[in-house]
Amino acid sequence: MRLDKFITRRRVIDLVSVDTEGALGELLGLAVSRFPDLNRDAVLKGLLRREDTMTTYLGQGVALPHVRVKMNRRYIIAVGRSPFGIRYDGAIESEPVRLILLLIADEGTRDYLQVLAAIAGLMKDKDFVDRLVQAPDINSLYERLHAGFGGLAAKPVQVQQNRVNRVVLREAEKVASGSGCTALMVFGDTFPSGFKASGWKPSLKAIYVSRNLADAGDHLSPFAETIQVRSFSNQRMAQLRSAVLIGLTRGFLSFSDRICCIGGIAGTSQFDTIVVIDVEKEFQPLLTGHADLLPADVKPEVLERVLAVVTELAVEGREGRTVGCLFVVGDLAKVEKMTKPLVLNPFFGYKEEDRNILNPFMDETVKEFSSIDGAFIIRGDGVVEAAGALIQASEYNFALPSGLGSRHAAAAAISLAADCIALVVSSSTAQVTLFRRGVMMPLTEKYVTF
């Protein structure tokens, strides 16, 4: 997502204040001086009220305070850098805040959470943050911000141009052409510093898959699409099934596609595998006579975000231990009739915007509540309705492999009873499994080492 048009030099400053309220006041002063229709005191109260509810500290010395108000423009972004660090609510004492990005959005903007997530994603890149903090002057800071917000700060996608890699790319195109493929899929984690397609001009639509992307909306030439999929495996193309699933839900892949995939063992800098897959055959068990993999009310970006959170839980666990959890996405009206709370709902009473899975500040909250027995219930638009919910859909018949427990059984049952998708992380193996219409599909392999 291109955000550079919302960045201007006049709203990038070095801060004088050493506390949260003072720093926010300085940044608001920049906005109010340019847009006098904004009520500075009202906006400041809204920002401080949000900090009281949930900190906007991102980590790495970066805070992203944000608020929605009624105004005649979509977004205002003001950026402040502190030379010594600011005492910021929610930041740990040993990690003073050096960078504050203030986002003010109009109440009517529809892509507010996406913009918030895009900025937060960019600020997770430690190298980029360090370059901003260490900029020699404000002009340099602005230039680096503008480049990053324009998608130019994405890490270069490098590939060693050795003979074997060139041969594999060339032969893959021949295989794709000869087998009637409609797209090429390149797995960039084969290379420690990413994949740079210098001089490569594929004849088919090319899709790039990696665990780390600056912004999936900013396409890396010559790739038509980019997909971010976390992976904890060093096996060749371990992200394949999840990447295809995301491509289907986003709409740039269809069940009639045949894809030629190019990859290798992660971190080896060597392509060594070419695989051709028929999408329909790969996902046929989940379709069960239907053409819709995604439930009607579920937005593609919501399923993609839930999948990312679930995979991160499988990879990271909590406090060094595997965590078993269940997420049910979509068809809230039916799902609610088949669930009841096991504990007091921790999401009750919060604004929908604050408990939307697309909100980047929800990640740690969801992960923390993953240790509660029961399921997360998520609306198709991403709003988390409940955690710790007991699913009661036992009358529906389904078949599960031996060795799977009650969490998998509940996921299979609810996916049959309602038009929803259920995602499960196994408490014993950390394997991620997707359920649709009672049919299961493993998305990751078993046995995670923390």
C-alpha positions as CSV (number, residue, x, y, z in Angstrom):
1,M,0.0,0.0,0.0
2,R,1.5,3.3,-1.1
3,L,1.5,5.8,1.8
4,D,4.0,8.2,0.6
5,K,1.4,10.7,-0.5
6,F,0.4,11.2,3.1
7,I,3.9,12.1,4.2
8,T,5.1,15.8,3.9
9,R,8.3,17.4,5.1
10,R,6.5,20.0,7.2
11,R,5.0,17.2,9.5
12,V,8.3,15.5,10.3
13,I,10.2,16.9,13.3
14,D,12.6,16.2,16.1
15,L,10.7,16.2,19.3
16,V,11.5,18.3,22.4
17,S,9.1,16.7,24.8
18,V,10.1,13.7,27.0
19,D,6.6,12.3,27.8
20,T,3.7,10.9,25.9
21,E,1.3,13.8,26.2
22,G,3.9,16.4,25.4
23,A,5.1,14.5,22.3
24,L,1.5,14.0,21.0
25,G,0.8,17.7,21.6
26,E,3.8,18.7,19.5
27,L,2.7,16.4,16.6
28,L,-0.9,17.6,16.8
29,G,0.4,21.2,16.6
30,L,1.8,20.4,13.2
31,A,-1.6,19.1,12.0
32,V,-3.7,21.9,13.6
33,S,-1.5,24.6,12.1
34,R,-2.2,23.2,8.6
35,F,-5.8,22.1,9.2
36,P,-7.5,24.6,11.5
37,D,-10.8,22.8,11.4
38,L,-9.3,20.1,13.6
39,N,-10.0,20.6,17.4
40,R,-6.6,20.0,18.9
41,D,-7.8,19.3,22.5
42,A,-10.5,16.9,21.3
43,V,-8.1,14.9,19.2
44,L,-5.5,14.8,22.0
45,K,-8.2,13.5,24.4
46,G,-9.1,10.8,21.9
47,L,-5.4,9.8,21.5
48,L,-4.9,9.6,25.3
49,R,-8.1,7.7,25.8
50,R,-6.9,5.1,23.4
51,E,-3.6,4.8,25.2
52,D,-5.5,4.2,28.4
53,T,-7.4,1.4,26.7
54,M,-4.6,-0.3,24.8
55,T,-1.0,0.9,24.3
56,T,0.0,1.8,20.7
57,Y,3.6,0.9,21.4
58,L,4.9,-1.4,18.6
59,G,8.3,-2.3,20.0
60,Q,11.8,-1.5,18.8
61,G,11.4,2.1,20.1
62,V,8.4,2.9,17.9
63,A,4.9,4.0,18.8
64,L,1.9,4.4,16.4
65,P,-0.8,6.5,18.2
66,H,-3.9,6.7,16.0
67,V,-7.4,8.2,16.2
68,R,-10.4,8.6,13.9
69,V,-12.2,12.0,13.7
70,K,-14.5,13.7,11.3
71,M,-12.5,15.7,8.8
72,N,-12.4,16.5,5.0
73,R,-9.3,14.5,4.2
74,R,-8.6,10.8,4.5
75,Y,-5.4,10.7,6.5
76,I,-2.9,13.0,8.2
77,I,0.4,11.5,9.3
78,A,2.9,13.4,11.5
79,V,6.2,11.9,12.5
80,G,8.4,12.8,15.5
81,R,11.9,11.6,16.4
82,S,13.3,11.9,19.9
83,P,17.1,12.2,20.3
84,F,17.0,10.9,23.9
85,G,13.9,8.7,24.1
86,I,10.4,9.4,25.5
87,R,8.6,7.9,28.5
88,Y,5.8,6.2,26.6
89,D,2.9,4.4,28.1
90,G,3.2,0.7,27.5
91,A,6.9,0.7,26.5
92,I,9.3,-1.2,28.5
93,E,11.7,0.8,30.7
94,S,14.8,-0.4,28.9
95,E,13.4,0.5,25.5
96,P,12.6,4.2,25.3
97,V,10.5,5.4,22.4
98,R,12.6,7.1,19.7
99,L,10.1,7.4,16.9
100,I,6.4,8.3,17.1
101,L,4.1,8.1,14.0
102,L,0.8,9.8,14.5
103,L,-2.0,8.7,12.3
104,I,-5.3,10.7,12.1
105,A,-8.0,9.2,9.9
106,D,-11.4,10.4,8.8
107,E,-14.3,8.5,10.3
108,G,-15.5,7.4,6.9
109,T,-12.3,5.8,5.6
110,R,-12.8,2.1,4.8
111,D,-9.2,1.1,4.6
112,Y,-8.2,2.5,8.0
113,L,-7.1,-0.9,9.5
114,Q,-5.2,-1.8,6.4
115,V,-3.3,1.5,6.5
116,L,-2.6,1.0,10.2
117,A,-1.4,-2.6,9.5
118,A,0.8,-1.4,6.6
119,I,2.6,1.2,8.7
120,A,3.0,-1.3,11.6
121,G,4.4,-3.9,9.2
122,L,6.9,-1.5,7.9
123,M,8.0,-0.5,11.4
124,K,8.7,-4.1,12.3
125,D,11.8,-4.0,10.0
126,K,14.6,-3.2,12.5
127,D,17.0,-2.1,9.8
128,F,14.5,0.4,8.5
129,V,13.8,1.7,11.9
130,D,17.5,2.1,12.7
131,R,18.0,4.0,9.5
132,L,15.2,6.5,10.5
133,V,16.5,6.9,14.1
134,Q,20.1,7.4,12.9
135,A,19.3,9.8,10.0
136,P,21.7,12.7,10.3
137,D,19.1,15.4,9.9
138,I,15.3,15.9,9.4
139,N,15.6,16.2,5.7
140,S,17.3,12.8,5.5
141,L,14.7,11.4,7.9
142,Y,11.9,12.6,5.7
143,E,13.5,11.2,2.5
144,R,14.0,7.8,4.2
145,L,10.4,7.8,5.4
146,H,9.0,8.8,2.0
147,A,11.0,6.0,0.3
148,G,9.8,3.5,2.8
149,F,6.2,4.5,2.7
150,G,6.4,4.4,-1.1
151,G,7.5,0.8,-1.0
152,L,11.1,1.6,-2.0
153,A,12.6,0.5,1.3
154,A,11.7,-3.1,0.8
155,K,14.8,-5.2,1.3
156,P,16.4,-5.9,-2.0
157,V,15.4,-9.3,-3.4
158,Q,18.8,-10.8,-4.1
159,V,19.7,-14.0,-5.8
160,Q,23.2,-15.3,-6.5
161,Q,23.4,-15.6,-10.3
162,N,25.2,-18.9,-10.4
163,R,24.9,-21.3,-13.3
164,V,22.6,-23.8,-11.6
165,N,20.0,-21.2,-10.6
166,R,19.9,-19.8,-14.1
167,V,19.5,-23.3,-15.5
168,V,16.6,-24.1,-13.1
169,L,14.8,-20.9,-13.9
170,R,15.2,-21.5,-17.6
171,E,14.1,-25.1,-17.5
172,A,11.2,-24.3,-15.2
173,E,9.8,-22.0,-17.9
174,K,10.1,-24.8,-20.4
175,V,8.3,-27.2,-18.0
176,A,5.6,-24.7,-17.4
177,S,5.1,-24.1,-21.1
178,G,5.1,-27.8,-21.9
179,S,2.6,-28.7,-19.1
180,G,0.2,-25.9,-19.7
181,C,0.9,-23.9,-16.6
182,T,-0.8,-20.5,-16.1
183,A,1.7,-19.2,-13.5
184,L,5.1,-19.5,-12.0
185,M,5.6,-19.5,-8.2
186,V,9.0,-18.6,-6.8
187,F,9.9,-19.4,-3.1
188,G,12.2,-16.6,-2.1
189,D,13.2,-18.0,1.3
190,T,15.6,-20.3,-0.6
191,F,17.9,-17.3,-0.4
192,P,19.0,-15.8,3.0
193,S,18.7,-12.2,1.6
194,G,15.8,-12.9,-0.7
195,F,15.5,-13.4,-4.4
196,K,16.5,-10.8,-7.0
197,A,15.3,-11.6,-10.5
198,S,18.0,-9.5,-12.2
199,G,17.5,-9.8,-16.0
200,W,14.8,-12.5,-15.6
201,K,11.7,-11.8,-17.7
202,P,9.3,-14.7,-17.2
203,S,6.8,-15.4,-20.0
204,L,4.1,-16.3,-17.5
205,K,2.5,-14.5,-14.5
206,A,5.1,-14.8,-11.7
207,I,4.2,-15.0,-8.0
208,Y,6.7,-14.4,-5.2
209,V,6.3,-16.3,-1.8
210,S,8.4,-15.3,1.2
211,R,8.1,-15.2,5.0
212,N,9.2,-11.6,5.0
213,L,7.8,-8.9,2.8
214,A,7.7,-5.1,3.4
215,D,4.2,-4.9,2.1
216,A,2.3,-7.5,0.1
217,G,0.6,-4.7,-1.9
218,D,3.9,-3.4,-3.3
219,H,4.8,-5.8,-6.1
220,L,8.4,-6.6,-6.7
221,S,9.3,-6.6,-10.4
222,P,8.9,-8.9,-12.3
223,F,6.4,-10.5,-10.0
224,A,2.7,-9.8,-10.5
225,E,1.8,-10.8,-7.0
226,T,3.5,-11.3,-3.7
227,I,2.4,-13.6,-0.8
228,Q,3.7,-13.5,2.7
229,V,3.6,-16.9,4.5
230,R,5.4,-17.7,7.7
231,S,7.2,-21.0,7.8
232,F,9.1,-22.9,10.5
233,S,10.3,-25.6,8.2
234,N,13.5,-25.8,6.1
235,Q,11.9,-28.3,3.7
236,R,11.5,-27.3,0.1
237,M,8.4,-25.2,-0.6
238,A,6.9,-25.8,2.8
239,Q,4.7,-22.8,2.3
240,L,3.2,-24.1,-0.9
241,R,-0.3,-25.1,0.3
242,S,-0.8,-21.9,2.4
243,A,0.4,-19.8,-0.5
244,V,-2.0,-21.3,-2.9
245,L,-4.8,-20.9,-0.4
246,I,-4.1,-17.2,-0.1
247,G,-3.9,-16.9,-3.8
248,L,-7.3,-18.5,-4.1
249,T,-8.9,-16.3,-1.5
250,R,-7.4,-13.1,-3.0
251,G,-8.7,-14.1,-6.4
252,F,-5.5,-14.0,-8.5
253,L,-5.5,-17.9,-8.6
254,S,-8.4,-20.1,-9.6
255,F,-9.2,-23.8,-9.2
256,S,-8.5,-24.3,-12.9
257,D,-4.9,-23.0,-12.7
258,R,-1.8,-25.2,-13.0
259,I,1.3,-23.7,-11.3
260,C,4.9,-24.4,-11.8
261,C,6.7,-23.9,-8.5
262,I,10.4,-23.2,-8.1
263,G,12.3,-23.5,-4.8
264,G,14.9,-25.1,-2.7
265,I,15.9,-25.7,0.9
266,A,15.5,-22.5,2.9
267,G,18.7,-20.5,3.3
268,T,20.8,-22.5,0.9
269,S,20.8,-20.0,-2.0
270,Q,20.3,-22.8,-4.4
271,F,17.2,-23.7,-6.5
272,D,16.9,-27.5,-6.7
273,T,13.2,-28.3,-7.1
274,I,10.6,-27.8,-9.8
275,V,7.0,-28.9,-9.0
276,V,3.9,-28.7,-11.1
277,I,0.6,-28.7,-9.2
278,D,-3.0,-28.6,-10.3
279,V,-4.8,-26.3,-7.9
280,E,-8.2,-28.2,-8.2
281,K,-6.6,-31.5,-7.4
282,E,-4.6,-30.1,-4.5
283,F,-7.8,-28.6,-2.9
284,Q,-10.4,-31.1,-4.1
285,P,-11.0,-32.7,-0.7
286,L,-12.0,-29.3,0.7
287,L,-14.4,-28.4,-2.1
288,T,-16.6,-31.5,-1.7
289,G,-18.7,-30.6,-4.7
290,H,-18.6,-26.8,-4.1
291,A,-16.7,-24.2,-6.0
292,D,-16.4,-21.8,-3.0
293,L,-13.5,-22.3,-0.7
294,L,-14.0,-19.0,1.1
295,P,-17.3,-18.6,3.1
296,A,-19.6,-15.9,1.6
297,D,-19.2,-13.4,4.4
298,V,-15.4,-13.8,5.0
299,K,-13.1,-11.2,3.5
300,P,-9.9,-12.6,2.0
301,E,-7.7,-10.4,4.1
302,V,-9.3,-11.6,7.3
303,L,-8.7,-15.3,6.6
304,E,-5.1,-14.4,5.5
305,R,-4.6,-12.5,8.8
306,V,-6.0,-15.3,10.9
307,L,-3.8,-17.7,9.1
308,A,-0.8,-15.6,9.9
309,V,-1.6,-15.3,13.6
310,V,-2.3,-19.1,13.8
311,T,1.0,-19.9,12.1
312,E,2.9,-17.5,14.4
313,L,1.4,-19.2,17.4
314,A,2.4,-22.6,16.0
315,V,6.0,-21.3,15.4
316,E,6.4,-19.3,18.6
317,G,4.1,-21.0,21.1
318,R,3.8,-19.1,24.4
319,E,6.6,-18.9,27.0
320,G,8.5,-21.8,25.2
321,R,5.5,-24.2,25.2
322,T,3.2,-25.3,22.3
323,V,-0.2,-23.8,22.5
324,G,-3.4,-25.5,21.3
325,C,-6.1,-23.2,20.0
326,L,-9.1,-23.0,17.7
327,F,-10.3,-20.1,15.5
328,V,-13.7,-20.1,13.8
329,V,-14.2,-17.5,11.1
330,G,-17.5,-16.6,9.4
331,D,-21.2,-17.2,9.6
332,L,-21.5,-15.6,13.0
333,A,-25.3,-16.0,13.3
334,K,-25.2,-19.8,13.1
335,V,-21.9,-20.2,15.0
336,E,-23.3,-18.2,18.0
337,K,-26.3,-20.5,18.3
338,M,-23.8,-23.5,18.7
339,T,-21.5,-21.9,21.2
340,K,-21.5,-20.8,24.8
341,P,-18.9,-19.1,27.0
342,L,-16.6,-21.1,29.1
343,V,-15.2,-17.9,30.7
344,L,-16.1,-14.2,30.8
345,N,-15.6,-12.9,27.2
346,P,-12.4,-10.8,27.3
347,F,-13.5,-8.9,24.1
348,F,-16.9,-7.8,25.4
349,G,-17.4,-4.0,25.5
350,Y,-14.6,-2.9,23.3
351,K,-15.1,-1.0,20.0
352,E,-15.2,-3.2,16.9
353,E,-12.3,-1.4,15.5
354,D,-10.1,-2.2,18.5
355,R,-11.0,-5.9,18.5
356,N,-10.6,-6.4,14.7
357,I,-8.0,-9.1,13.8
358,L,-6.8,-6.7,11.1
359,N,-5.7,-4.2,13.7
360,P,-2.0,-4.8,14.2
361,F,-2.3,-4.1,17.9
362,M,-4.5,-7.2,18.3
363,D,-1.7,-9.7,17.7
364,E,-0.4,-9.9,21.2
365,T,-3.9,-9.8,22.7
366,V,-5.0,-12.7,20.7
367,K,-1.8,-14.7,21.4
368,E,-2.2,-14.0,25.1
369,F,-5.8,-15.3,25.2
370,S,-4.8,-18.3,23.1
371,S,-4.0,-20.2,26.4
372,I,-7.7,-20.0,27.4
373,D,-9.7,-23.2,26.8
374,G,-12.3,-22.8,24.0
375,A,-12.5,-21.1,20.6
376,F,-12.0,-17.7,19.2
377,I,-15.2,-16.6,17.3
378,I,-14.4,-14.2,14.5
379,R,-16.9,-12.4,12.2
380,G,-16.2,-12.4,8.5
381,D,-15.1,-8.8,8.6
382,G,-12.5,-9.6,11.2
383,V,-14.1,-8.5,14.4
384,V,-13.3,-10.9,17.3
385,E,-16.6,-11.6,19.0
386,A,-15.4,-13.9,21.7
387,A,-12.6,-16.1,23.1
388,G,-13.0,-19.1,25.4
389,A,-16.1,-20.3,23.6
390,L,-17.4,-23.9,23.9
391,I,-18.6,-25.4,20.6
392,Q,-21.7,-27.5,20.8
393,A,-22.2,-29.2,17.4
394,S,-21.7,-32.8,18.3
395,E,-24.7,-34.1,16.3
396,Y,-22.9,-33.6,13.0
397,N,-21.2,-36.6,11.6
398,F,-17.6,-36.5,10.3
399,A,-14.6,-38.7,10.1
400,L,-11.2,-37.8,11.7
401,P,-7.9,-39.7,11.6
402,S,-7.0,-41.4,14.9
403,G,-5.0,-39.4,17.3
404,L,-6.9,-36.1,17.0
405,G,-8.6,-34.8,20.0
406,S,-11.7,-32.7,21.0
407,R,-10.3,-29.5,19.5
408,H,-10.1,-31.0,16.0
409,A,-13.5,-32.7,16.5
410,A,-15.1,-29.3,17.4
411,A,-13.5,-27.7,14.4
412,A,-14.8,-30.4,12.0
413,A,-18.3,-30.2,13.5
414,I,-18.7,-26.4,13.4
415,S,-17.3,-26.3,9.9
416,L,-20.1,-28.7,8.9
417,A,-22.8,-27.0,10.9
418,A,-22.1,-23.5,9.6
419,D,-20.7,-21.8,6.5
420,C,-17.4,-21.1,8.2
421,I,-13.7,-22.0,8.3
422,A,-12.0,-23.4,11.4
423,L,-8.3,-23.3,12.0
424,V,-6.6,-25.4,14.7
425,V,-3.2,-25.5,16.2
426,S,-2.5,-28.9,17.8
427,S,-1.3,-28.6,21.5
428,S,0.9,-31.7,21.1
429,T,2.5,-31.1,17.7
430,A,1.8,-27.5,16.8
431,Q,0.5,-28.6,13.4
432,V,-1.9,-26.1,11.8
433,T,-5.0,-27.7,10.2
434,L,-7.8,-26.0,8.3
435,F,-11.4,-27.4,8.3
436,R,-14.0,-26.6,5.7
437,R,-17.3,-28.5,5.5
438,G,-16.0,-31.1,7.9
439,V,-13.0,-31.9,5.7
440,M,-9.5,-31.3,7.1
441,M,-6.4,-30.0,5.3
442,P,-3.0,-29.8,7.1
443,L,-1.3,-26.5,6.3
444,T,1.9,-27.1,8.2
445,E,3.9,-30.1,9.2
446,K,4.2,-31.5,12.7
447,Y,6.8,-31.1,15.4
448,V,8.0,-27.6,16.1
449,T,11.2,-27.0,18.0
450,F,11.1,-23.9,20.1
